[in-house]
Amino acid sequence: MTTDITVLESLMAIHLDVNIWTARKKLSPADFGGAELPPEDLASLGSKRVCDPEDLKVFGTLKARAVSLLDRHGIRFLGGWAIPHDRAEEIGAELATIRDAFMEAKETFLARYDEAVQEWITRHTGWEQIIASSTVGADYVRSRMGFRWQVYRIMPPALPQSVEEGLCEEVVGLGSRLFGEVAKAATEAWHKCYAGKTEITRKALSPLRTIHQKLSGLTFVEPRVAPIADLLQVAFESLPKRGKIEGASLLMLQGIVALLRDTGALVEHGQKILEGASPQGLLAILGGPAAASDSVADDLAVEIDDVVDDLAPAPVFPGTPQPTLPSYGLW
């Protein structure tokens, strides 16, 4: 599975640069009042907090929001992310919203910084000097906190192949990396929303819709991306419009998540759809309500029992006959 270097024409690279003051200072021997300590080649001293970490939690939360945004739309690339060119403006606007919240929280924190430090010192009776000796001014803290990003285009240099070899390797692996990221997200969704469930709410569709959004924006990275995005779209359209999801619809979704968790099976099914197999036929095999002819089903039948071998047992629906569908490795 390789990606052509020409994909760079449709991508933008983005680097996120978020700095958060840690409120930590290295412990020194003087902090222990001359007590005997192990030699430095045996053990090193840790650190001490000079401010309540709860006051800084908001900054970590906002940074995580920014990372999640870029993970939803892009692929990890060159220390940052590769994002679709046509979504750069939208992503930039969302990052600006997060940055504004970060800067507002920063000003709020700095406005009461001295008070917060004093409260922290007062809370730790008997250790006041250890904290007070390492405090820093609000201006220093201000300089250690920032939220920035850079967006840029990457063009292969008109130089010998040996010079651009590293860039080519990164680009060639974009398709594999995309499917790997999808597999990771699907595994998280399986354990959080689908494993062992006999019914789910529509909220459980959220991780699958996020995967669909990511694939839909990056169809140009690898030919087999678009068929998988189409498969998910057909699955969404086949679900009941409201209410809980159970029975055949749930089995179908569990089968799709199992498929998404395995990069090899994902590529194989994407290729089958490229060659003419229908997404509806695959969904029928996975246990869903989509109809398929016997010939289509035969074409799409694969050893799904190799997708995952650690899934939960088949869901049981009390008071109703047990499903007669073959397991395909889902239980």
NUNU-578557 format. One record per residue (C-alpha): residue in one letter; z, x, y. Coordinates in Angstrom, 2 decimals, padded with zeros to 5 digits. Layout:
<atoms>
ATOM   rest        pz        px        py
ATOM      A         Z         X         Y
...
</atoms>
This chain:
<atoms>
ATOM   rest        pz        px        py
ATOM      M    000.00    000.00    000.00
ATOM      T   -001.21    001.79    003.13
ATOM      T   -001.73    000.86    006.76
ATOM      D   -004.73    002.15    008.70
ATOM      I   -004.12    004.22    011.85
ATOM      T   -006.17    001.69    013.85
ATOM      V   -003.22   -000.70    013.63
ATOM      L   -001.79    001.17    016.62
ATOM      E   -004.27   -000.73    018.79
ATOM      S   -002.29   -003.93    018.14
ATOM      L    001.20   -002.44    018.38
ATOM      M    003.61   -001.42    021.09
ATOM      A    006.50    000.93    020.41
ATOM      I    009.90    000.07    021.86
ATOM      H    013.00    002.23    022.06
ATOM      L    016.40    000.64    022.70
ATOM      D    018.96    002.74    024.56
ATOM      V    022.39    001.09    024.75
ATOM      N    025.44    003.18    025.63
ATOM      I    028.97    001.88    025.16
ATOM      W    032.11    003.75    026.21
ATOM      T    034.22    004.26    023.10
ATOM      A    037.61    004.42    024.89
ATOM      R    038.55    007.24    022.54
ATOM      K    039.81    010.73    023.24
ATOM      K    040.39    013.58    020.80
ATOM      L    044.01    014.17    019.86
ATOM      S    045.39    017.58    020.80
ATOM      P    048.35    019.55    019.41
ATOM      A    050.16    018.95    022.71
ATOM      D    050.19    015.23    021.95
ATOM      F    052.64    015.95    019.13
ATOM      G    055.12    017.87    021.24
ATOM      G    054.78    021.21    019.50
ATOM      A    055.15    019.84    015.98
ATOM      E    053.77    022.08    013.23
ATOM      L    050.26    021.03    012.27
ATOM      P    047.90    022.19    009.51
ATOM      P    045.46    024.97    010.47
ATOM      E    042.10    023.80    011.87
ATOM      D    040.18    025.08    008.85
ATOM      L    042.27    022.74    006.66
ATOM      A    042.39    019.57    008.74
ATOM      S    041.25    018.34    012.11
ATOM      L    042.94    015.90    014.44
ATOM      G    041.49    012.47    014.91
ATOM      S    041.23    010.43    018.09
ATOM      K    043.35    008.10    020.17
ATOM      R    042.40    004.91    021.96
ATOM      V    043.06    004.83    025.68
ATOM      C    042.13    001.18    026.12
ATOM      D    042.27   -002.02    024.07
ATOM      P    039.15   -002.10    021.83
ATOM      E    039.11   -005.91    022.15
ATOM      D    038.10   -005.48    025.80
ATOM      L    034.97   -003.63    024.64
ATOM      K    033.98   -005.87    021.73
ATOM      V    031.57   -007.91    023.88
ATOM      F    029.38   -004.86    024.42
ATOM      G    028.99   -004.22    020.71
ATOM      T    028.12   -007.89    020.21
ATOM      L    025.40   -007.76    022.87
ATOM      K    023.95   -004.57    021.42
ATOM      A    023.85   -006.23    017.99
ATOM      R    021.97   -009.18    019.53
ATOM      A    019.35   -006.83    020.92
ATOM      V    018.93   -005.03    017.59
ATOM      S    018.65   -008.37    015.78
ATOM      L    015.96   -009.50    018.23
ATOM      L    013.87   -006.41    017.58
ATOM      D    014.41   -006.62    013.82
ATOM      R    013.17   -010.23    013.87
ATOM      H    009.92   -009.33    015.59
ATOM      G    009.22   -005.70    014.71
ATOM      I    009.31   -002.93    012.14
ATOM      R    011.44    000.20    012.38
ATOM      F    009.15    002.92    013.69
ATOM      L    009.64    006.41    015.20
ATOM      G    013.33    005.90    015.95
ATOM      G    012.69    002.48    017.47
ATOM      W    010.52   -000.48    016.58
ATOM      A    006.83   -001.29    016.39
ATOM      I    006.27   -004.75    017.87
ATOM      P    003.14   -006.90    018.22
ATOM      H    001.32   -006.24    021.48
ATOM      D    001.02   -009.96    022.21
ATOM      R    004.77   -010.50    021.91
ATOM      A    005.88   -007.57    024.05
ATOM      E    006.34   -009.73    027.16
ATOM      E    008.36   -012.36    025.28
ATOM      I    010.58   -009.71    023.67
ATOM      G    011.04   -007.94    027.00
ATOM      A    012.19   -011.20    028.61
ATOM      E    014.77   -011.77    025.87
ATOM      L    016.01   -008.18    026.17
ATOM      A    016.36   -008.69    029.94
ATOM      T    018.57   -011.70    029.31
ATOM      I    020.80   -009.68    026.99
ATOM      R    020.86   -006.78    029.46
ATOM      D    021.95   -009.09    032.27
ATOM      A    024.81   -010.38    030.12
ATOM      F    025.74   -006.77    029.29
ATOM      M    025.80   -005.72    032.94
ATOM      E    027.82   -008.78    033.94
ATOM      A    030.38   -008.00    031.23
ATOM      K    030.43   -004.38    032.40
ATOM      E    031.29   -005.34    035.97
ATOM      T    033.95   -007.77    034.76
ATOM      F    035.53   -005.06    032.61
ATOM      L    035.43   -002.43    035.35
ATOM      A    036.96   -004.82    037.89
ATOM      R    040.15   -004.89    035.82
ATOM      Y    039.83   -001.50    034.18
ATOM      D    042.98    000.07    035.70
ATOM      E    044.99   -003.02    034.84
ATOM      A    043.65   -003.02    031.26
ATOM      V    044.62    000.64    030.76
ATOM      Q    048.11    000.01    032.11
ATOM      E    048.56   -002.96    029.78
ATOM      W    047.52   -000.75    026.85
ATOM      I    050.03    001.93    027.85
ATOM      T    052.83   -000.63    028.26
ATOM      R    052.07   -002.12    024.85
ATOM      H    052.67    001.20    023.08
ATOM      T    056.26    002.03    023.91
ATOM      G    057.16    005.64    023.17
ATOM      W    053.55    006.81    023.24
ATOM      E    052.87    006.28    026.93
ATOM      Q    052.33    009.96    027.71
ATOM      I    049.79    010.46    024.93
ATOM      I    047.65    007.68    026.41
ATOM      A    048.24    008.42    030.10
ATOM      S    047.29    012.09    029.72
ATOM      S    043.80    011.13    028.54
ATOM      T    042.85    008.26    030.83
ATOM      V    039.68    008.55    032.91
ATOM      G    038.58    006.85    036.11
ATOM      A    036.48    003.70    036.35
ATOM      D    033.54    005.67    037.77
ATOM      Y    033.43    007.81    034.65
ATOM      V    033.47    004.70    032.44
ATOM      R    030.67    003.18    034.54
ATOM      S    028.51    006.24    033.90
ATOM      R    029.05    005.95    030.16
ATOM      M    027.82    002.38    029.84
ATOM      G    024.20    001.28    030.11
ATOM      F    021.52   -000.95    028.62
ATOM      R    017.89    000.20    028.80
ATOM      W    014.70    000.11    026.79
ATOM      Q    011.30    001.72    026.98
ATOM      V    008.01    000.18    025.82
ATOM      Y    004.94    002.34    025.32
ATOM      R    001.60    002.58    023.57
ATOM      I    000.92    005.28    020.99
ATOM      M   -002.52    006.78    020.64
ATOM      P   -003.44    009.38    018.01
ATOM      P   -004.08    012.75    019.69
ATOM      A   -007.60    014.14    019.67
ATOM      L   -006.34    017.21    017.85
ATOM      P   -006.64    018.72    014.36
ATOM      Q   -005.36    016.54    011.52
ATOM      S   -002.43    018.86    010.90
ATOM      V   -001.09    018.05    014.38
ATOM      E   -001.17    014.27    013.94
ATOM      E   -000.09    014.32    010.31
ATOM      G    003.46    013.14    011.03
ATOM      L    002.26    010.16    013.07
ATOM      C   -000.24    009.20    010.37
ATOM      E    002.50    009.24    007.75
ATOM      E    004.61    006.89    009.84
ATOM      V    001.72    004.49    010.37
ATOM      V    000.56    004.56    006.74
ATOM      G    004.03    003.41    005.66
ATOM      L    004.30    000.47    008.04
ATOM      G    003.15   -002.11    005.48
ATOM      S    005.58   -000.88    002.84
ATOM      R    008.37   -000.78    005.41
ATOM      L    007.62   -004.33    006.52
ATOM      F    007.81   -005.69    002.98
ATOM      G    010.97   -003.65    002.41
ATOM      E    012.62   -005.18    005.47
ATOM      V    011.58   -008.65    004.30
ATOM      A    013.10   -007.95    000.87
ATOM      K    016.37   -006.87    002.47
ATOM      A    016.52   -009.99    004.65
ATOM      A    015.70   -012.19    001.65
ATOM      T    018.45   -010.61   -000.43
ATOM      E    020.96   -011.32    002.34
ATOM      A    019.68   -014.90    002.55
ATOM      W    019.99   -015.31   -001.23
ATOM      H    023.64   -014.31   -001.35
ATOM      K    024.55   -016.18    001.82
ATOM      C    022.61   -019.43    001.43
ATOM      Y    021.01   -019.91   -002.00
ATOM      A    022.90   -018.29   -004.87
ATOM      G    024.53   -020.90   -007.11
ATOM      K    023.79   -023.80   -004.76
ATOM      T    022.87   -027.28   -006.00
ATOM      E    022.09   -028.47   -002.48
ATOM      I    021.72   -026.86    000.93
ATOM      T    021.57   -028.03    004.52
ATOM      R    018.59   -027.40    006.74
ATOM      K    020.53   -024.59    008.36
ATOM      A    019.82   -022.52    005.24
ATOM      L    016.14   -022.52    006.23
ATOM      S    016.91   -020.38    009.28
ATOM      P    016.64   -016.96    007.54
ATOM      L    013.37   -018.00    005.91
ATOM      R    011.97   -019.16    009.25
ATOM      T    012.99   -015.80    010.74
ATOM      I    011.11   -013.99    007.95
ATOM      H    008.10   -016.26    008.54
ATOM      Q    008.16   -015.50    012.26
ATOM      K    008.25   -011.77    011.59
ATOM      L    005.38   -011.88    009.09
ATOM      S    003.27   -014.16    011.30
ATOM      G    003.49   -011.72    014.19
ATOM      L    002.59   -008.70    012.06
ATOM      T   -000.29   -009.98    009.92
ATOM      F   -002.54   -007.14    011.12
ATOM      V   -000.26   -004.47    009.62
ATOM      E   -001.34   -005.08    006.01
ATOM      P   -003.88   -007.58    004.56
ATOM      R   -001.36   -009.17    002.19
ATOM      V    001.07   -010.10    004.97
ATOM      A   -000.86   -013.16    006.15
ATOM      P   -000.98   -014.84    002.69
ATOM      I    002.80   -014.56    002.35
ATOM      A    003.25   -016.06    005.83
ATOM      D    000.92   -018.89    004.79
ATOM      L    002.92   -019.41    001.60
ATOM      L    006.11   -019.88    003.61
ATOM      Q    004.39   -022.27    006.01
ATOM      V    003.13   -024.43    003.14
ATOM      A    006.65   -024.44    001.66
ATOM      F    008.16   -025.64    004.95
ATOM      E    005.58   -028.41    005.21
ATOM      S    006.34   -029.61    001.67
ATOM      L    010.06   -030.11    002.34
ATOM      P    011.60   -033.48    003.23
ATOM      K    011.71   -033.99    006.98
ATOM      R    015.44   -034.63    007.15
ATOM      G    018.63   -034.57    005.14
ATOM      K    019.95   -032.14    002.56
ATOM      I    017.60   -030.15    000.36
ATOM      E    018.11   -030.40   -003.39
ATOM      G    016.31   -030.88   -006.68
ATOM      A    012.74   -029.58   -006.94
ATOM      S    012.63   -028.61   -003.27
ATOM      L    015.70   -026.40   -003.65
ATOM      L    014.31   -024.83   -006.83
ATOM      M    011.12   -024.02   -004.95
ATOM      L    013.04   -022.34   -002.12
ATOM      Q    015.16   -020.36   -004.58
ATOM      G    011.97   -019.22   -006.27
ATOM      I    010.47   -018.16   -002.93
ATOM      V    013.58   -016.21   -001.98
ATOM      A    013.53   -014.50   -005.38
ATOM      L    009.90   -013.59   -004.77
ATOM      L    010.61   -012.24   -001.29
ATOM      R    013.37   -010.04   -002.67
ATOM      D    010.93   -007.99   -004.76
ATOM      T    008.35   -005.99   -002.81
ATOM      G    006.12   -005.41   -005.83
ATOM      A    005.93   -009.10   -006.69
ATOM      L    005.41   -009.92   -003.03
ATOM      V    002.38   -007.66   -002.77
ATOM      E    001.01   -008.96   -006.06
ATOM      H    001.21   -012.58   -004.95
ATOM      G   -000.24   -011.78   -001.56
ATOM      Q   -003.20   -010.18   -003.32
ATOM      K   -003.66   -013.20   -005.61
ATOM      I   -003.85   -015.51   -002.61
ATOM      L   -006.34   -013.16   -000.94
ATOM      E   -008.47   -013.41   -004.06
ATOM      G   -008.57   -017.19   -003.87
ATOM      A   -005.42   -018.55   -005.46
ATOM      S   -003.78   -021.33   -003.45
ATOM      P   -000.28   -021.21   -001.93
ATOM      Q    000.22   -024.78   -003.18
ATOM      G   -000.39   -023.64   -006.75
ATOM      L    002.16   -020.87   -006.48
ATOM      L    004.74   -023.25   -005.05
ATOM      A    004.17   -025.61   -007.98
ATOM      I    004.88   -022.76   -010.39
ATOM      L    008.05   -021.92   -008.47
ATOM      G    009.31   -025.45   -009.13
ATOM      G    008.40   -027.18   -005.89
ATOM      P    006.80   -030.52   -005.14
ATOM      A    003.42   -029.02   -004.23
ATOM      A    000.74   -030.11   -006.70
ATOM      A   -001.57   -027.72   -008.52
ATOM      S   -004.19   -028.04   -011.22
ATOM      D   -003.59   -026.45   -014.59
ATOM      S   -006.28   -023.84   -013.92
ATOM      V   -004.70   -022.80   -010.63
ATOM      A   -001.29   -022.67   -012.27
ATOM      D   -002.68   -020.49   -015.05
ATOM      D   -004.21   -018.12   -012.51
ATOM      L   -000.93   -017.80   -010.64
ATOM      A    001.44   -017.58   -013.59
ATOM      V    003.26   -014.25   -013.51
ATOM      E    006.39   -012.80   -014.95
ATOM      I    008.76   -013.97   -012.21
ATOM      D    011.63   -013.13   -014.53
ATOM      D    011.09   -009.52   -013.44
ATOM      V    011.64   -010.39   -009.78
ATOM      V    015.41   -010.44   -010.06
ATOM      D    017.63   -010.29   -013.09
ATOM      D    020.93   -010.93   -011.37
ATOM      L    020.41   -014.37   -009.90
ATOM      A    022.92   -017.18   -010.36
ATOM      P    022.59   -019.71   -013.19
ATOM      A    020.27   -022.66   -012.68
ATOM      P    021.79   -025.34   -010.44
ATOM      V    023.07   -028.41   -012.23
ATOM      F    022.71   -031.86   -010.67
ATOM      P    025.56   -034.07   -011.96
ATOM      G    024.53   -037.39   -013.39
ATOM      T    020.84   -036.57   -013.57
ATOM      P    018.69   -035.18   -016.42
ATOM      Q    018.39   -031.43   -016.46
ATOM      P    015.10   -030.03   -015.15
ATOM      T    012.51   -029.24   -017.79
ATOM      L    010.82   -026.57   -015.66
ATOM      P    010.54   -023.10   -017.23
ATOM      S    013.02   -020.62   -015.78
ATOM      Y    010.64   -017.90   -014.55
ATOM      G    013.70   -015.64   -014.26
ATOM      L    015.62   -017.85   -011.80
ATOM      W    018.37   -018.55   -014.31
</atoms>
